[in-house]
Amino acid sequence: MTAGLDHLIVGISLETFWGGVAAAAKLQEELTHRAGVGVAIGSTAAVAALKAFGARKIAVLTPHQQRGDDMVRLYLSEAGFDIGPPGGIEMRHPRAIAQMPAADIRDALKGLDGPDVDALLQVGTALPTVEIAAEAERWLNKPVLAINAVSYWDALRRCGIEDRVAGYGRILEEF
C-alpha cells in the first residue's frame, strides 16, 4: 500500500462468483477492510454493468471447467438474470486461457448470441477479450461485456470518476 492506492481491482474473476451473491458481497467487504481502500471484484462489477444496460437474459462465455461454469451461472441466476445455454470453452489448464486465439473467442461469442439475448458477458480475467468484446458489440448490436473492462469501469465509478473511455466497449463509453 506504499503506492497510495485509492482503489484496488482484484484480477481474478471465477473465485469472486463462488458461493453466490452473499459470499461475493462478503468477500468484497473483507478485501476492502484488509486493503483499507475500495475494492472492485469481477462478480459485483459484472452485475452492475449488466444492470446499467437493463439486461435480463444473458449469455455467458467462460474458459473454465464445468464446475466453474456452474458457479458463475448460479451466481448470475441468484443475482436475477436469466441465463441462456452454457458457453464455456473449457480450457484444460490456466495458461491456455491467455493463449486463446482471437478467432476462437469471436466464434464463441457468435455461437452464444441469439435474438432473445440482451447482453453477453465474458468471465475469466486471463481470456484476452476486452478489444474483441468491443468489436463484437458492433456486429452483434448488443452489449458484450468483458470482465476486465467491467472491473475497470466499476472501480472508476466507485471512485467517483465519470470519465468515458473509448475503444474498450460501450460500458466505458456510455456509463
C-alpha positions as CSV (number, residue, x, y, z in Angstrom):
1,M,0.0,0.0,0.0
2,T,3.0,2.3,-0.1
3,A,1.8,3.3,-3.6
4,G,-1.0,5.3,-2.1
5,L,-3.8,3.5,-3.9
6,D,-7.3,4.9,-3.9
7,H,-8.9,1.7,-5.1
8,L,-7.9,-1.9,-5.9
9,I,-9.1,-4.1,-8.7
10,V,-8.9,-7.9,-8.0
11,G,-7.6,-9.5,-11.1
12,I,-9.3,-12.8,-10.8
13,S,-12.9,-13.5,-11.6
14,L,-14.0,-17.1,-11.0
15,E,-13.4,-17.0,-7.3
16,T,-15.5,-13.9,-6.9
17,F,-18.6,-15.8,-8.2
18,W,-18.1,-18.7,-5.9
19,G,-20.7,-19.2,-3.2
20,G,-23.3,-16.8,-4.6
21,V,-24.3,-13.2,-4.2
22,A,-23.9,-13.1,-0.4
23,A,-20.5,-14.7,-0.5
24,A,-19.3,-12.2,-3.1
25,A,-20.5,-9.3,-1.1
26,K,-18.8,-10.7,2.0
27,L,-15.5,-11.2,0.0
28,Q,-15.7,-7.7,-1.3
29,E,-16.3,-6.3,2.1
30,E,-13.4,-8.3,3.7
31,L,-11.0,-7.3,0.9
32,T,-11.9,-3.7,1.3
33,H,-11.4,-3.9,5.0
34,R,-8.0,-5.6,4.6
35,A,-6.8,-3.3,1.9
36,G,-8.0,-0.1,3.6
37,V,-9.4,1.2,0.2
38,G,-12.3,0.3,-2.1
39,V,-12.1,-3.0,-4.0
40,A,-13.7,-3.9,-7.3
41,I,-14.3,-7.6,-8.0
42,G,-15.5,-9.2,-11.2
43,S,-18.8,-10.7,-10.0
44,T,-20.3,-7.5,-8.5
45,A,-18.8,-5.4,-11.3
46,A,-20.5,-7.7,-13.9
47,V,-23.9,-7.4,-12.2
48,A,-23.6,-3.6,-12.0
49,A,-22.6,-3.4,-15.7
50,L,-25.4,-5.8,-16.8
51,K,-27.9,-3.7,-14.8
52,A,-26.6,-0.5,-16.4
53,F,-27.7,-1.9,-19.7
54,G,-31.0,-3.2,-18.3
55,A,-30.1,-6.7,-19.4
56,R,-32.3,-9.6,-18.2
57,K,-31.5,-12.5,-20.5
58,I,-27.8,-13.0,-20.8
59,A,-25.3,-15.4,-22.4
60,V,-22.0,-16.1,-20.6
61,L,-18.7,-17.1,-22.1
62,T,-16.2,-18.7,-19.8
63,P,-12.9,-20.5,-20.2
64,H,-13.4,-22.6,-17.1
65,Q,-14.1,-26.3,-16.4
66,Q,-17.8,-27.3,-15.8
67,R,-17.7,-26.7,-12.0
68,G,-16.5,-23.2,-12.5
69,D,-19.2,-22.5,-15.2
70,D,-21.8,-23.9,-12.8
71,M,-20.7,-21.4,-10.0
72,V,-20.8,-18.5,-12.4
73,R,-24.3,-19.5,-13.7
74,L,-25.5,-20.0,-10.1
75,Y,-24.3,-16.6,-9.0
76,L,-25.8,-14.8,-12.0
77,S,-29.1,-16.6,-11.6
78,E,-29.2,-15.6,-7.9
79,A,-28.4,-12.0,-9.0
80,G,-31.6,-12.1,-11.1
81,F,-30.5,-12.9,-14.6
82,D,-32.0,-15.4,-17.0
83,I,-29.0,-17.3,-18.4
84,G,-29.0,-18.8,-21.9
85,P,-27.3,-22.1,-22.8
86,P,-23.8,-22.7,-21.4
87,G,-21.0,-21.1,-23.4
88,G,-17.9,-22.5,-21.8
89,I,-14.7,-23.0,-23.8
90,E,-13.4,-25.3,-21.1
91,M,-9.6,-24.9,-21.3
92,R,-7.6,-27.7,-19.7
93,H,-5.0,-25.5,-18.0
94,P,-4.9,-21.8,-16.9
95,R,-2.0,-20.9,-19.3
96,A,-4.1,-21.9,-22.3
97,I,-6.8,-19.4,-21.4
98,A,-4.4,-16.5,-22.0
99,Q,-3.3,-18.1,-25.3
100,M,-6.8,-18.5,-26.8
101,P,-6.8,-17.3,-30.4
102,A,-8.9,-14.2,-31.1
103,A,-10.8,-16.1,-33.9
104,D,-11.9,-18.7,-31.4
105,I,-13.2,-16.1,-29.0
106,R,-15.1,-14.4,-31.8
107,D,-16.6,-17.7,-32.9
108,A,-17.6,-18.5,-29.3
109,L,-19.4,-15.1,-28.9
110,K,-21.2,-15.6,-32.2
111,G,-22.3,-19.0,-31.1
112,L,-23.7,-17.7,-27.8
113,D,-25.8,-14.9,-29.3
114,G,-29.4,-15.2,-30.1
115,P,-32.4,-13.0,-30.7
116,D,-33.6,-13.3,-27.1
117,V,-30.2,-12.5,-25.5
118,D,-30.0,-8.9,-24.2
119,A,-26.2,-9.0,-23.4
120,L,-23.2,-11.3,-23.5
121,L,-20.8,-11.5,-20.5
122,Q,-17.3,-12.9,-20.7
123,V,-15.7,-14.1,-17.4
124,G,-12.1,-15.3,-16.9
125,T,-9.6,-12.5,-16.5
126,A,-6.9,-14.3,-18.4
127,L,-9.1,-14.6,-21.6
128,P,-7.9,-11.8,-23.9
129,T,-11.4,-10.5,-24.7
130,V,-11.6,-6.7,-24.0
131,E,-10.9,-5.5,-27.5
132,I,-12.8,-8.4,-29.1
133,A,-15.8,-7.7,-27.0
134,A,-15.8,-4.0,-28.0
135,E,-15.6,-5.1,-31.7
136,A,-18.4,-7.7,-31.1
137,E,-20.8,-5.1,-29.9
138,R,-20.8,-3.6,-33.3
139,W,-21.6,-6.8,-35.2
140,L,-23.9,-8.3,-32.6
141,N,-25.6,-4.9,-32.0
142,K,-25.8,-5.5,-28.2
143,P,-23.6,-5.2,-25.1
144,V,-20.7,-7.6,-24.9
145,L,-19.1,-7.2,-21.6
146,A,-15.5,-8.4,-20.9
147,I,-14.8,-9.0,-17.2
148,N,-11.6,-6.9,-17.2
149,A,-13.4,-3.9,-18.8
150,V,-16.3,-4.0,-16.4
151,S,-14.0,-4.4,-13.4
152,Y,-12.1,-1.3,-14.5
153,W,-15.4,0.6,-15.1
154,D,-16.7,-0.4,-11.7
155,A,-13.5,0.8,-10.0
156,L,-13.6,4.1,-11.8
157,R,-17.3,4.7,-10.9
158,R,-16.8,3.6,-7.2
159,C,-14.1,6.3,-7.0
160,G,-16.4,8.9,-8.5
161,I,-14.5,9.1,-11.8
162,E,-17.0,9.5,-14.6
163,D,-14.5,9.7,-17.5
164,R,-15.6,8.0,-20.6
165,V,-13.0,5.7,-22.3
166,A,-13.4,4.9,-26.0
167,G,-12.4,1.7,-27.7
168,Y,-13.0,-0.8,-24.9
169,G,-16.7,-1.3,-25.0
170,R,-19.9,0.6,-24.5
171,I,-19.8,0.2,-20.7
172,L,-16.8,2.5,-20.6
173,E,-18.1,4.8,-23.3
174,E,-21.7,5.3,-22.2
175,F,-22.0,4.7,-18.5
